[in-house]
């Protein structure tokens, strides 16, 4: 349930555009609502510690608990 968020958009179409770009690069991506915006997740982890350890791979990203 811990996701690496690489984008947050007021426009769902902008979120989907980033998601498609990331998918075309071979990533598994999730797009959905959170924090009043449309979030784009590039990876998920079982624990917060695992997610935090992976953050260094993604500039400007953060960990989000997505239920």
N, C-alpha and C positions, 0 to 999 in steps of 0.2 A: 503493500500500500504506500510505500515511500517512493516518490517520483522525483526525477531530476527535471525541473522546469527550465526550459530554454527560451520561452517566449510567453508573453501575456499581452493580449490584444483586446481592445474595445470592439473591434470588428472581427466577427467570426470568419469572414472571407480572408482576412489577412492571416489569421491563425492557420486556416486551411492551406494557404499558399506556402507558408513556412513548413507545415507538415508534409506537403507533397515534395518539397525540395529535399527535406531530410529523408523521406522514404526513398526517393530516387537515388540517394547516396547509400542505401542499404540499411537504414535505421528502422527500428520498430518504434512507432510514434503513437501517442494517444492525444486526442484533442477533446477538451470538455470544459465545462464551467468551473470556476473557482475564484474566490476573492472578488467577485463582481466582474470578472473578465473572462475571456476564453483563453485557457492555458494550453500550452504545447509541451508535452512530456517526451523526452527522448529515451528514457530508461527508467526501470522501476526495480525496487529492492525489497526484500522481506523485512529488513531492519533499518532503523535510522542511521546506525553506525555505518552500515554498508553504503548507504546513499551518500552520507557525508564524506566517506573515503573516496567516492567516485567523483565528487564535485570538482576536484582539481582538473579533471579532463574537459570541463565545460566552462568556458569563460562567461561570467555574468549570470550563471545559473544558480538556482537555489533548490533546496529540498522542500517538498510539499507532501503532506499526508493526505492522500486522496482516497476517500472511502468508496 
